[in-house]
Amino acid sequence: MKKIVLVLFAATAISAFAANSTVTGYLVDLTCASVDASQPGFGANHTKECLQMAECAKGGYGVLTDDKKVIKFDKASNVKAKQFITQLKKTKDIKVNVTGTVTGEKIAVSKIQLL
């Protein structure tokens, strides 16, 4: 019985931790990021126009962190990203805080906030 309680407690603690993750970085499309993410200044110079190009949007979105890691958005989060991008006034240097549940190298986004 004690083992079951401990397992349930651990699972709950892990779920609670994952739900509160915030990732900071540049909003990028995965098509461009797969080629250019490691280039100096890529995130800051990546444009809203590029994010909205059909080929780039089709590839999905993610966050490029300062350590050059790309955290990919899940399918539902890509829809949220498109809505966010449409409303943006900035044309480049799109640094964001993304809050959601991180699983491996993917995030299920609950909130995108411009910094």
SULGIQUI-V512128 format. One record per residue. N is the residue number from 1. RES is the residue in three letters. PSI is psi in radians with two decimals (none if undefined). Layout:
N_RES_PSI, N_RES_PSI
//
This chain:
1_MET_-0.73, 2_LYS_-0.66, 3_LYS_-0.73, 4_ILE_-0.77, 5_VAL_-0.76, 6_LEU_-0.73, 7_VAL_-0.78, 8_LEU_-0.71, 9_PHE_-0.79, 10_ALA_-0.76, 11_ALA_-0.72, 12_THR_-0.75, 13_ALA_-0.74, 14_ILE_-0.76, 15_SER_-0.73, 16_ALA_-0.68, 17_PHE_-0.81, 18_ALA_-0.60, 19_ALA_-0.31, 20_ASN_0.35, 21_SER_2.41, 22_THR_2.26, 23_VAL_2.29, 24_THR_2.37, 25_GLY_-2.87, 26_TYR_2.39, 27_LEU_2.15, 28_VAL_2.76, 29_ASP_2.60, 30_LEU_-0.46, 31_THR_-0.91, 32_CYS_-0.72, 33_ALA_-0.56, 34_SER_-0.41, 35_VAL_-0.73, 36_ASP_-0.04, 37_ALA_-0.57, 38_SER_-0.10, 39_GLN_2.40, 40_PRO_2.30, 41_GLY_0.04, 42_PHE_-0.90, 43_GLY_-0.81, 44_ALA_-0.53, 45_ASN_-0.07, 46_HIS_2.32, 47_THR_2.76, 48_LYS_-0.69, 49_GLU_-0.78, 50_CYS_-0.77, 51_LEU_-0.49, 52_GLN_-0.12, 53_MET_2.46, 54_ALA_-0.82, 55_GLU_-0.69, 56_CYS_-0.77, 57_ALA_-0.65, 58_LYS_-0.58, 59_GLY_-0.28, 60_GLY_3.12, 61_TYR_2.96, 62_GLY_-3.09, 63_VAL_2.22, 64_LEU_1.96, 65_THR_2.94, 66_ASP_-0.45, 67_ASP_0.33, 68_LYS_0.39, 69_LYS_2.40, 70_VAL_2.08, 71_ILE_1.99, 72_LYS_2.54, 73_PHE_2.56, 74_ASP_3.08, 75_LYS_-0.83, 76_ALA_-0.59, 77_SER_-0.52, 78_ASN_-0.62, 79_VAL_-0.77, 80_LYS_-0.69, 81_ALA_-0.74, 82_LYS_-0.75, 83_GLN_-0.76, 84_PHE_-0.81, 85_ILE_-0.72, 86_THR_-0.62, 87_GLN_-0.12, 88_LEU_2.44, 89_LYS_-0.53, 90_LYS_2.61, 91_THR_-0.27, 92_LYS_-3.14, 93_ASP_0.90, 94_ILE_1.40, 95_LYS_2.34, 96_VAL_2.78, 97_ASN_2.21, 98_VAL_2.14, 99_THR_2.40, 100_GLY_-2.92, 101_THR_2.04, 102_VAL_2.24, 103_THR_1.89, 104_GLY_-2.10, 105_GLU_0.34, 106_LYS_2.70, 107_ILE_2.37, 108_ALA_1.84, 109_VAL_2.30, 110_SER_-0.43, 111_LYS_2.39, 112_ILE_2.21, 113_GLN_2.22, 114_LEU_2.40, 115_LEU_none
//
